[in-house]
Structures are given as C-alpha cells and as structure tokens.
C-alpha cells in the first residue's frame, strides 16, 4: 500500500491545494475545484467527500491528471460552512478536514436606496441625505 517508512511520513507527502479548499471566496452555484497530489505518497485509494452545513453530501467529480495527481470538482448549492474530507489510504491527509465558507452571490437588484436626497424636489447646493439598504443583497463592499 505505502512505500517504506511510516504511514504518517507518507501521508505528509500528499499535497492538497486550490480554490475549492480556501476558507473564503466560494460562491453558491459556482463551480470550484482543488488538486490532490499523491505522487510522493505511494499507492493507496483516494477518498474525497464534501458536505454542506446540514451534513448533506455534495457531488464531487474526481479526475486523474498525470499519474498520482487528481482534480476534485464540486458545486456548492447552499451557503454557509462546507466540510471537505480528503482521505488517502483510509487516513485523513494533512489539514483535512477542510472547512470552507460559501457565500451567496451579490445581487445588486436587492439594494434599496431611499430618502429625501433621491426624491423629486432636491435643490442644488442644499444639504440632504439618503439611505442605502443592502442587507438582502449578499456579500460585497460599499464604495
């Protein structure tokens, strides 16, 4: 199963990286992926699972690139925390499980602007104000 050496040493050689494992920056219904590089870890079965915040499984498509390099692709359908478990030879790899936060995409149509500064009758050079309510618009920065 593994080459000479301890199981821990071999698992330390498995590298997992890519945008699908980043703690933030993922959006619902947007495809993402990550790479699992097992070339330095010997031969063993790879198992990858993704669960949403309610412990529902998320489909993961695994494709092997060059021998020992795997691409894992998934599409988070719901917001909130997701957990990605990467096992090699039945044992969790370094830093696994990964916990990532999936955000709802920004929807500018849900921004509401109101107040006397945007109503008819605004006079030039006269102080006024207005409100911007972006609570329902999703994540983003107001500039």
N, C-alpha and C positions, 0 to 999 in steps of 0.2 A: 504494500500500500504506500508507505512513505520510504524515502531513501534512508540510509544510515543516519543516525542522530536521533534526538528526541523529537517527539511529536510537537512539543512547544516550539522548538527551533524551526521545524519545517513549516508550521503554521505562521510563524513570524515572517516567512518569506512570501506569503500571499499578500498581494497589494490590491486594495480596493480604493477606487478614486473616480471622481466625475461629478457632474452637476446633480445627479439623482441622489447623491449622498450628502449634499450640502445642507447645513442646518436650516437655512432660509433661502428664499429666492424661487421656490417652486410655486406654480400656479395650478389651480384645479383645471382639469380638462386639457392640460398642456403636456404633450409627451416629454419625457425626460429619460435619461439613461446613466449608467455608470459602467466601469470596467472592473473586472476581477482578473488579475494576472497571477496565475498559479505556476508559471514556468519554472520557478526556483523551488517549488514545494513538492515535487514528485507527483505520482499519480494517485488520485483519490476522487470520489464523487463530489460534485459541487451541488449545493442546495441553496437556493435563494428564495426568500418569501418576503412579501410586503403586505402589511396590514394597516388599515386606516384606524382612526381614533376609536372606532366602535368595534374593533377586532374583526372587521370584515376583510377577507382576503382581496388583494388587488392583483389582477393578472400581470404576470411578468414573463416576457419573452426573452429567452436566453439563446444567444447565438455564439458559436465558437469562431473566433477570428483565426490567427495563426495558432498552432497547437499550444494549448495552455492559456490562451487569452480569450476571455469571454466578455460579451457585451450583454448587459441586462437592461431591458427597456420596459417602462411601465407608464401608465397614465393615471395620475391620482384624480379620482372623480369627486372627492369631497375635500373640504378644507380641514384645517386643524392638523394635529400631530399624526404622523405616519411612522411606522417602525419597519426597518429593513433588517432582516436577519440573513447573514451570509455565513454558511457552514461549509467547511471543506473537510472531507473525511469524517463527517458527523460531528465536528467540533467547530465552535464559533471562531471566526477569524479575528485578528486584531481589530479592536474598536467596534465589533459587532455585538449587539445590535446597534444600528444607526437610528437616531431619532431625528426626523426632519419635520419642519413645519410647512404646511401647504396653505397658501393664501388664496382667497377668492380674487379673481382678476378685477382690476379697477374698472368701474362702469361710470364714466362721466355723465351719462344721462340721468343718473340718480342724484347729482349735485343740484341743490336748490339755492337760488340767490333771491333775496327779498329785502325789502326795506325802503325807506324814503329816497335813498340815493339811486335807485333804479326805477323809480316810478315817474310817471309824467309830471312835469312841473319843476324839475330840478333846474336851479338857476346857476349860471356861470359865476364863479368866484365866491360862491356861498358855501360854507361848510355843510357837509351832510354825511351820511353813513349808510351802510347796507350790511347784510348778514350773508354768510356763505355756510350752508349746512351740507357737509359731505359725509355725514355719519353712515349713510347707506351705500356710499359709492365704492367701498372697498379700500384697500391699502393705496397709499400714494402720498406725495408731498404737495403741499400748497405753496405755490410760488407767487 
